[in-house]
Amino acid sequence: MKKEIIVDINHFQTRAALLQDGKLMEIYVERSDKERITGNIYKGRVDNVLPGMQAAFVDIGLGKNAFLYAGDILVDKMDFEFDDGSPDVSLGNIKDMVKTGQEIIVQVVKEALGTKGARLTTHITLPGRLVVLMPTVDHIGVSRRIEDESERHRLKTEVEKIKPKKMGVILRTMAQGKTAADMGPEIRLLTRHWEKIQSKAKTVSAPRLLHAERDLLFRIVRDMFNENVDRMVVSDREHYERVCEIADIVSPHISKKIELFQQQCDIFEYYGLEPQMEALLERKVWLKSGGYIIIDQTEAMTVIDVNTGKFVGHSNLEDTILRINLEAAQEIARQLRLRDISGIIIIDFIDMDLIVNREKVLDTLREALREDRTKSNVLGITGLGLVEMTRKKMRHNLSSMMESTCSCCRGSGRTRSPLTMALKVRKEVQKNFEHTDFPNFLIEVHPEVVKELDKRQGEDNPILPAAAGRRLFVRACPDMHIEQVNIRGFHKADEMDSLTDVKAY
């Protein structure tokens, strides 16, 4: 399987795409107008403690307070100093862990989403290429992607030799096959960096940024560019040279795989990525078989529906449904990665009668999700036949990055029907008849509403009300929103002579 990383970078945005055999599998977008704060370390000040929610609001200097749950607080560390002695934290009560006005070192683990502020933790992590240093927790962990138990045990033994006292280390996937000698320099570098952060925290007052996570270009080289990647292509010479410098530091032996894109065209267009990017913003995703899936994202969860579409199968119904569901399971896993959909996810596969077929679909979904670098958990099938799963929420998804709420439908995806608006016009006209003395009225609405009025006005019971001495004129305005209605009164009908496309009723 050929793996490539394509990087398009300019002053306004950085886009990095992971391709497998030419097919888009992951996309990352970082824009200059949307600063990423996940991974940043701050010295914050506790603004408010909420015992009823077991949480505290912390001012980290972003304008909107960040959120710190009791479960994300590490106690009995140097960051938590109380004038009245160490608290009894056996009950785990937030008011025993932090106090209003207290200054505390925290790290952002989740971006601010909607009206919610950023989520914080005191469990600091400093990521490297091979390991993640956890300076506040004495623990050794191994990436879930390293499945061989003997290798996991060997890595733990190796890192135990060099792990700083009272600190923790998580071994990343790239640490597989490495020794203490390989990991030692990186651990020492991260330890020194933590010491600098602590030193800075002692000299500044809250709120203050102590450490900013690296930009997307650096993270791509550090976290994704490894021996399994065949090449990395960068669109800009200046950033190509920077990537080479980064690679020479973190992984010199694969720096020769970095290439500068030298074609006189857009790099994403050249690799056919722009149409694939556009397709990621659509609700409907077609499958090769002719079936399709529908992806609807709400504030609470994401719902995915699987449909047979154009596929009619070749044998019996159960086999037809199984084939579509298996294909859909693989595509759903890919779409979750590409769109960076997270939180609660409900999947409505096509109903299957055989339990063995349901298990096949679940196994296919789990297997496809193994390639996902973001942690997910498939919980199983509910009594209604729906698949429940979760995916860890870390950052803004692709839709929120590339789209904004529609001013027409206000995010609902729907607007009032022409008949609904025609009935609203009827009601507004009646109000004007009752509360004004104008003999003439000009009604300005969307052309679709005008069509509906024309159709209904010719019936036995006209939709527009009539009154003695009152006249109605309707004007179609293509630039108006379909839910907009303007009604103006005139004493003389000739006052409307300057207007065009006016029709008398």
C-alpha positions in Angstrom: 0.0 0.0 0.0 1.5 3.3 -1.1 1.3 6.1 1.4 1.8 9.8 0.6 1.5 13.1 2.5 0.6 16.1 0.4 1.1 19.5 2.0 -0.4 22.7 0.5 0.8 25.7 2.4 0.5 29.5 2.0 0.1 32.6 4.2 -3.6 31.9 4.8 -3.8 28.2 5.5 -2.0 24.9 5.8 -3.6 21.8 4.4 -2.1 18.3 4.8 -3.6 15.2 3.1 -2.7 11.6 3.8 -3.3 9.4 0.7 -3.3 5.6 0.5 -3.0 4.4 -3.1 -4.1 7.8 -4.3 -7.2 7.8 -2.1 -7.8 10.5 0.5 -7.8 9.0 4.0 -7.1 12.0 6.3 -7.2 15.7 5.9 -5.9 18.4 8.3 -6.6 22.1 7.8 -5.1 24.9 9.9 -6.0 28.6 9.1 -4.2 31.7 10.2 -7.5 33.3 11.4 -8.3 30.4 13.7 -5.6 29.9 16.3 -5.3 26.3 17.5 -4.9 26.1 21.3 -5.1 22.3 22.0 -1.9 21.3 23.7 -1.1 24.8 24.9 0.0 25.1 28.5 -1.1 28.2 30.5 -0.8 29.6 34.0 -4.5 30.3 34.7 -6.5 31.8 37.5 -9.5 30.0 39.0 -12.4 32.4 38.4 -15.3 30.4 39.8 -15.7 27.0 41.5 -19.0 25.2 40.9 -19.5 22.3 43.5 -22.8 21.4 41.9 -21.1 20.6 38.6 -17.8 19.4 40.1 -16.0 21.9 37.9 -14.2 25.2 37.9 -14.0 28.1 35.4 -10.4 29.1 34.8 -9.2 32.4 33.2 -6.4 31.6 30.8 -6.5 34.9 28.9 -8.7 33.9 26.0 -11.7 36.2 26.7 -13.9 33.2 27.5 -13.2 31.1 30.6 -12.0 27.6 30.2 -13.6 24.6 31.9 -11.8 22.3 34.4 -13.6 19.1 35.6 -12.7 17.6 39.0 -11.7 14.4 37.3 -9.1 16.3 35.3 -7.4 17.8 38.3 -4.2 16.3 39.7 -3.8 16.8 43.4 -0.8 16.8 45.8 1.5 18.4 43.3 3.5 21.6 43.4 0.9 23.4 41.3 -1.7 23.2 44.1 -0.5 25.2 47.1 -3.0 25.9 49.9 -2.4 28.3 52.7 -4.3 26.1 55.2 -2.4 22.9 54.4 -3.1 20.0 52.0 -6.8 19.2 51.6 -8.5 15.9 52.2 -9.1 14.8 48.6 -10.5 11.4 49.4 -14.0 12.6 48.5 -12.8 14.1 45.2 -14.8 17.3 45.8 -13.9 20.2 43.5 -14.0 22.7 46.3 -11.3 20.8 48.1 -9.0 20.8 45.1 -9.1 24.4 43.9 -10.1 27.8 45.3 -11.3 31.0 43.6 -8.3 33.2 42.8 -5.8 30.3 42.9 -3.2 30.3 40.2 -2.7 26.9 38.5 -0.8 25.4 35.6 -3.2 23.8 33.1 -3.2 22.4 29.5 -5.9 22.6 26.9 -7.2 19.2 25.9 -10.2 20.3 23.9 -10.9 23.3 21.8 -13.7 25.7 22.6 -16.8 24.5 20.7 -19.9 26.6 20.2 -20.8 28.3 23.4 -18.5 26.0 25.5 -15.1 27.2 26.5 -12.0 25.1 26.1 -11.6 22.1 28.4 -8.5 21.9 30.6 -6.5 19.4 32.6 -3.7 19.6 35.1 -2.3 16.2 33.7 0.4 17.9 31.5 1.7 16.0 28.5 4.6 17.0 26.3 4.6 15.0 23.0 7.8 13.9 21.2 8.2 11.6 18.2 8.8 8.4 20.2 7.4 9.2 23.6 5.0 11.5 25.4 6.3 12.9 28.7 3.8 13.2 31.6 5.7 15.2 34.2 2.9 15.2 36.8 2.0 11.5 36.7 4.3 8.5 37.6 3.1 6.0 35.0 4.3 4.0 31.9 1.9 3.5 29.0 2.2 1.9 25.6 0.3 2.9 22.4 -2.7 0.7 21.8 -1.5 0.3 18.2 1.4 -1.8 19.5 -0.4 -5.1 20.0 2.4 -7.6 20.4 2.5 -8.3 24.2 6.2 -9.2 24.2 7.1 -6.0 22.4 4.9 -4.0 24.9 6.7 -5.6 27.8 10.1 -5.0 26.2 9.4 -1.3 25.7 8.2 -0.9 29.2 11.4 -2.5 30.5 13.5 -0.3 28.3 11.9 3.0 29.2 12.0 2.1 32.9 15.8 2.4 32.7 15.6 6.1 31.7 12.3 7.4 32.9 12.7 10.4 35.2 11.7 9.8 38.8 8.1 10.7 39.6 7.3 11.3 36.0 5.4 9.3 33.4 6.1 8.2 29.8 3.7 7.0 27.1 5.5 5.1 24.3 4.1 6.1 20.9 3.7 3.8 17.9 6.9 5.0 16.4 8.8 3.7 19.5 8.2 0.1 18.3 11.6 -1.6 18.0 13.5 1.2 19.7 15.8 0.9 22.7 16.5 3.0 25.8 19.4 4.6 23.8 17.0 5.7 21.1 14.4 7.2 23.5 16.8 8.7 26.0 17.7 11.9 24.2 14.1 12.7 23.5 13.1 12.1 27.1 15.9 14.3 28.3 14.9 17.1 25.9 11.3 17.0 27.0 12.3 17.0 30.6 14.4 20.1 30.1 11.5 21.7 28.3 9.2 21.0 31.3 11.8 22.6 33.6 11.7 25.7 31.5 7.9 25.8 31.7 8.0 25.5 35.5 10.7 28.2 35.7 8.6 30.6 33.5 5.5 29.9 35.6 7.3 31.2 38.7 8.1 34.5 37.2 4.8 35.5 35.5 1.3 36.1 36.8 -1.8 34.5 35.5 -3.3 34.4 33.0 -0.3 33.7 30.8 0.7 31.3 28.0 3.6 29.2 29.1 4.0 26.9 26.1 2.3 26.8 22.7 1.9 23.6 20.8 3.7 23.4 17.4 2.0 24.3 14.2 0.4 21.8 11.8 3.5 21.5 9.6 5.7 20.4 12.5 3.1 18.1 14.0 2.7 16.3 10.6 6.4 15.6 10.4 6.6 14.6 14.1 3.4 12.5 14.3 2.7 11.1 10.8 5.9 11.1 8.7 7.5 7.7 9.4 9.0 4.7 7.6 5.6 3.6 6.3 5.2 6.8 4.3 6.6 6.6 0.8 7.0 10.3 0.3 6.0 13.8 1.5 5.4 16.5 -1.1 5.4 20.2 -0.1 4.0 23.0 -2.3 6.2 25.9 -1.1 10.0 26.0 -1.3 10.5 28.0 2.0 8.4 25.5 3.9 9.9 22.6 2.1 13.3 23.7 3.5 11.8 24.0 6.9 10.3 20.5 6.7 13.7 19.1 5.7 15.3 20.9 8.8 12.6 19.4 11.1 13.1 15.9 9.6 16.8 16.1 10.0 16.3 16.7 13.7 13.5 14.2 14.5 14.2 11.5 11.9 17.2 12.1 9.6 17.0 8.7 7.9 13.7 9.5 6.2 14.4 13.1 5.2 15.3 11.9 1.7 11.6 11.1 1.1 10.7 14.8 1.2 10.0 16.4 -2.2 9.3 19.9 -3.5 6.3 20.3 -5.7 7.5 22.0 -8.9 4.5 21.9 -11.2 3.0 25.2 -12.3 -0.5 24.5 -10.8 -2.3 24.0 -7.5 -0.9 20.9 -5.7 -4.3 19.8 -4.5 -5.8 20.1 -8.0 -2.8 18.2 -9.4 -3.5 15.2 -7.1 -7.2 15.4 -7.6 -7.9 16.4 -4.0 -10.1 19.4 -4.4 -13.2 17.4 -5.6 -12.7 15.0 -2.7 -12.5 17.9 -0.3 -15.8 19.3 -1.7 -17.5 15.9 -1.3 -16.6 15.9 2.4 -19.1 18.7 2.9 -22.0 16.8 1.4 -24.6 14.9 3.4 -24.8 12.0 0.9 -21.8 9.7 0.3 -22.2 7.3 -2.6 -20.8 3.7 -2.3 -19.2 1.9 -5.3 -22.0 -0.7 -5.2 -24.6 2.0 -5.8 -25.8 2.2 -2.2 -25.2 5.4 -0.2 -24.9 6.8 3.4 -26.4 10.0 4.8 -24.4 11.8 7.5 -26.3 14.3 9.7 -24.4 16.1 12.5 -26.3 17.7 15.4 -25.1 19.4 18.5 -25.7 16.2 20.6 -24.6 13.5 18.2 -23.9 12.4 14.6 -26.4 10.1 12.9 -25.4 8.0 9.9 -28.0 6.2 7.8 -27.2 3.4 5.3 -29.4 2.9 2.2 -29.4 0.4 -0.7 -29.8 3.2 -3.3 -29.3 1.8 -6.8 -27.9 -1.5 -5.7 -30.3 -4.5 -6.2 -27.9 -7.4 -5.6 -27.4 -10.6 -7.5 -28.7 -13.4 -5.2 -30.9 -13.1 -2.2 -32.0 -10.1 -0.1 -29.8 -11.0 3.0 -26.7 -11.2 0.9 -27.5 -7.9 -0.9 -28.0 -6.1 2.5 -24.8 -7.7 3.9 -22.7 -6.5 1.0 -23.9 -2.9 1.3 -23.5 -2.9 5.1 -19.9 -4.2 4.8 -19.0 -1.6 2.2 -20.7 1.1 4.3 -18.9 0.1 7.4 -15.5 0.7 5.7 -16.6 4.0 4.2 -18.1 5.2 7.5 -14.7 4.6 9.2 -13.0 6.6 6.4 -15.5 9.5 6.6 -15.2 9.8 10.4 -11.4 10.2 9.9 -11.7 12.6 7.0 -14.4 14.8 8.5 -13.0 14.4 12.1 -16.4 13.6 13.4 -16.4 12.9 17.1 -18.6 12.5 20.2 -21.6 10.1 20.1 -22.2 8.5 16.8 -25.3 6.4 15.9 -25.2 4.2 12.8 -28.4 2.8 11.2 -27.3 0.0 9.1 -29.8 -1.8 6.9 -31.6 -4.4 9.0 -30.1 -7.9 8.9 -31.9 -11.1 10.1 -28.9 -13.2 10.8 -26.8 -12.5 13.9 -23.7 -13.8 12.2 -24.1 -11.1 9.6 -24.5 -8.4 12.2 -21.3 -9.5 13.8 -19.5 -9.4 10.5 -20.5 -5.8 10.0 -19.4 -4.8 13.5 -16.0 -6.6 13.0 -15.5 -4.8 9.7 -16.3 -1.4 11.3 -13.9 -2.1 14.2 -11.1 -3.3 11.8 -11.5 -0.2 9.6 -11.3 2.0 12.7 -7.9 0.5 13.7 -6.2 2.8 11.2 -7.7 5.8 12.9 -5.2 7.8 15.1 -8.1 9.2 17.1 -9.4 6.8 19.8 -12.9 5.3 19.1 -15.1 2.7 20.8 -17.8 0.6 19.1 -20.2 -0.3 21.8 -22.4 -2.7 19.9 -26.0 -2.9 18.5 -29.0 -1.6 20.5 -32.4 -3.2 20.9 -33.5 -1.0 17.9 -30.8 -2.4 15.7 -28.7 0.8 15.8 -24.9 0.7 16.2 -23.6 2.9 19.0 -20.0 4.2 19.1 -17.9 7.1 20.3 -14.9 8.9 18.9 -12.7 11.2 21.0 -13.3 14.9 20.5 -10.1 16.9 20.2 -10.6 19.8 17.8 -13.1 21.4 15.4 -14.3 19.1 12.7 -13.8 19.8 9.0 -17.4 21.2 8.6 -17.0 23.8 11.3 -13.6 24.8 9.8 -14.8 25.2 6.2 -18.5 26.2 6.6 -20.5 28.7 8.5 -24.2 28.7 9.5 -26.5 29.5 6.6 -28.1 32.9 6.9 -31.2 31.6 5.1 -32.0 28.5 7.0 -30.0 29.4 10.2 -28.4 26.0 10.2 -31.5 23.9 10.0 -31.1 23.0 6.4 -34.7 23.9 5.7 -36.8 27.0 5.0 -40.6 27.7 5.1 -42.5 26.3 2.1 -44.1 28.7 -0.4 -47.6 27.8 0.8 -46.6 28.5 4.4 -45.3 31.9 3.4 -48.4 32.6 1.2 -50.5 32.0 4.4 -48.3 34.3 6.3 -48.9 37.0 3.6 -52.6 36.5 4.1 -52.4 37.0 7.8 -50.2 40.1 7.5 -52.6 41.7 4.9 -55.5 41.1 7.3 -53.6 42.9 10.1 -53.0 45.8 7.8 -56.6 46.0 6.9 -57.5 46.1 10.6 -54.9 48.6 11.8 -54.3 51.0 9.0 -56.4 53.1 6.7 -54.4 52.9 3.5 -56.5 52.0 0.4 -53.5 50.5 -1.5 -50.9 47.9 -0.4 -47.7 46.7 -2.1 -46.7 43.2 -1.1 -43.0 42.3 -1.9 -42.1 38.6 -1.6 -39.9 35.9 -3.2 -41.0 34.8 -6.7 -41.8 31.3 -5.4 -44.3 32.8 -3.0 -45.8 34.9 -5.9 -46.4 31.7 -7.8 -48.2 30.2 -4.8 -50.3 33.3 -4.5 -51.2 33.2 -8.2 -52.2 29.5 -7.9 -54.3 30.0 -4.8 -55.9 33.3 -5.8 -57.6 31.7 -8.8 -59.5 29.2 -6.6 -63.1 29.4 -5.3 -61.7 30.7 -2.0 -58.8 33.2 -2.9 -55.9 33.1 -0.5 -55.6 36.9 -0.2 -58.4 38.7 1.7 -60.6 41.3 0.0 -62.1 44.4 1.5 -64.2 47.2 0.1 -62.1 50.2 -1.0 -58.8 48.2 -0.6 -56.5 47.1 -3.4 -53.5 44.8 -3.3 -50.4 44.8 -5.6 -47.8 42.1 -5.5 -44.2 42.4 -6.6 -41.8 39.4 -7.1 -38.3 40.2 -5.7 -35.7 37.5 -6.6 -33.2 39.0 -4.1 -35.5 38.6 -1.1 -35.2 35.6 1.2 -38.2 33.2 0.8 -39.2 33.8 4.4 -39.2 37.6 4.0 -42.4 39.6 3.6 -42.6 43.4 3.0 -46.0 45.1 3.0 -46.2 48.9 2.4 -49.3 51.1 2.3 -50.0 53.9 -0.2 -52.8 56.5 -0.3 -52.7 56.6 -4.1 -52.1 53.8 -6.5 -50.0 56.0 -8.9 -47.4 56.3 -6.1 -46.3 52.8 -7.3 -45.8 53.8 -10.9 -42.0 54.0 -10.5 -41.9 50.3 -9.5 -41.6 47.5 -12.1 -43.0 44.0 -12.2 -46.0 44.9 -10.1 -49.2 42.9 -10.5 -52.6 44.0 -9.3 -54.9 41.5 -7.5 
